[in-house]
Amino acid sequence: MSTRWVVIHDGLVSTVTMLGSTDRRPPTLDLEDFDRFDTLLAGLADRTYQSTGANWLRLLVLKSRSPVAFSAGADIAVLEGINASTIAGWIQRGHQSLTRLECFPAPTVAVLEAPALGGGLELALACDHIIAVPEATVGLTEARLGFVPGWGGTRRLSRRVGHSRAMQLIARGEVLSAERALALGVVDFVGDASALERWIDDYRIAMEETSGFAVSRAKEILVGLGQDQRSEAMQRETTASMALFNGGDTAERLARFLAERQARKNTPPG
């Protein structure tokens, strides 16, 4: 277990902050983390209009305390042990948790104050909105290691920016500045930390005039519009991930990445 979550309830808004195992380590998602994340989301869903009818949670905000990354996605220990026979279960478990987040019965916002690359961006893409500070960067960079985005990122990115742009970003493994991501539609707003807080507060104030029941049902419809595509895309991601280990260069690229990472760790500073 490498990730902790801190939840703060403030009126209509609940904020979930992810913490790594140390201040410098970014939060990651391993199998135990997915289990705990699911439990957390289920408990928060019980605070929404859909479950209680009470004037409780209307907006869920997902943040990270790490200055290194919003989330690093897969833990390095997972990458060291992953292979053609284990990757399918890992991909499918990620699909389950991120689909739960995507289907959360209230609007959700990912707040990026650090880079969101690979699985970190896939986590953010499962939210309804993404807002970022100017210093943040984003990208689905999995192809650099020989992977496809495996947690629904292919479908969710294409829904935001269209097929052609999504293909370009994935194929080139591009890392975008926050402003460029805003221009392309990957993120919805860019501003400093205080501006992000105002964006969230404005959203909350506007929702005081709308029906929580209606918003929850509207989101259910919007998410449901892509349900068949989501199921097919998830199956395709799983199949492709297995095929890349069996016949692609994923194993070679991953081994080189891990070896280079270990060499850097063994090199004395200075």
GIJOCOR-V954779 format. One line per field, one symbol per residue. ss: DSSP state (H for helix, E for strand, L for the rest). Layout:
ss=???
//
This chain:
ss=LLLEEEEEEELLEEEEEEELLLLLLLLLLLHHHHHHHHHHHHHHHLLEHHHHLLLLELEEEEEELLLLLLLLLLLHHHHHHLLLLLHHHHHHHHHHHHHHHHLLLLEEEEEELLLEELHHHHHHHLLLEEEELLLLEEELLHHHHLLLLLLLHHHHHHHHHLHHHHHHHHHLLLLEEHHHHHHHLLLLEELLHHHHHHHHHHHHHHHLLLLHHHHHHHHHHHHHLLHHHHHHHHHHHHHHHHHHHHHLLHHHHHHHHHHHHHHHHHLLLL
//
